[in-house]
């Protein structure tokens, strides 16, 4: 089941994932950020189809929780 209490924008989640992958103090490059956003839109669409497995929805919830990560700059 999707956790509706964590309703972050795809751009917010993409920025956090890229930041995590590239290091806390680096800004993600444009191409990587755009590709990550595109992949997240695809995953989000998969989660909204009730015929797809629940593990996609679980993964989406994990991605949203990563967005809650508190960074130490």
Legacy VTK file of the C-alpha trace (Angstrom):
# vtk DataFile Version 3.0
C-alpha trace
ASCII
DATASET POLYDATA
POINTS 73 float
0.000 0.000 0.000
1.224 3.493 -0.805
1.967 5.727 2.148
-0.064 8.841 1.322
1.340 10.690 4.352
4.652 10.952 2.495
3.587 12.692 -0.665
6.760 14.290 -1.973
7.213 15.552 -5.494
9.209 13.428 -7.868
11.704 16.267 -8.263
12.289 16.345 -4.484
12.877 12.596 -4.368
15.159 12.718 -7.428
17.266 15.486 -5.888
17.688 13.544 -2.662
18.621 10.318 -4.469
21.156 12.106 -6.653
22.559 13.943 -3.675
22.910 10.681 -1.791
24.584 8.992 -4.750
26.962 11.841 -5.506
27.804 12.834 -1.949
26.141 15.123 0.523
27.919 18.306 -0.542
27.604 17.949 -4.329
24.760 19.104 -6.540
23.593 16.504 -9.085
24.428 17.088 -12.723
21.511 17.938 -15.006
21.503 14.745 -17.076
21.598 12.491 -14.047
18.821 14.436 -12.355
16.592 14.350 -15.454
17.114 10.601 -15.932
16.370 9.972 -12.262
13.157 12.004 -12.489
12.091 10.053 -15.590
12.724 6.742 -13.841
10.737 7.901 -10.818
7.761 8.883 -12.993
7.873 5.375 -14.473
8.060 3.710 -11.045
5.233 5.922 -9.755
3.034 4.858 -12.677
3.788 1.207 -11.904
2.738 1.698 -8.271
-0.608 3.152 -9.299
-1.577 0.057 -11.294
-3.307 -2.311 -8.833
-2.358 -5.334 -10.960
1.359 -4.792 -10.349
3.104 -6.331 -7.385
3.056 -4.675 -3.975
6.852 -4.655 -3.921
6.747 -1.670 -6.306
4.598 0.213 -3.803
6.919 -0.793 -0.975
9.889 0.456 -2.984
8.104 3.750 -3.669
7.516 4.194 0.068
11.220 3.545 0.686
12.118 6.214 -1.871
9.813 8.702 -0.173
11.371 7.912 3.200
14.826 8.585 1.771
13.521 12.057 0.998
13.004 12.556 4.751
16.710 12.016 5.409
18.221 14.864 7.418
21.436 16.069 5.794
24.365 17.440 7.749
25.950 20.097 5.528
LINES 1 74
73 0 1 2 3 4 5 6 7 8 9 10 11 12 13 14 15 16 17 18 19 20 21 22 23 24 25 26 27 28 29 30 31 32 33 34 35 36 37 38 39 40 41 42 43 44 45 46 47 48 49 50 51 52 53 54 55 56 57 58 59 60 61 62 63 64 65 66 67 68 69 70 71 72
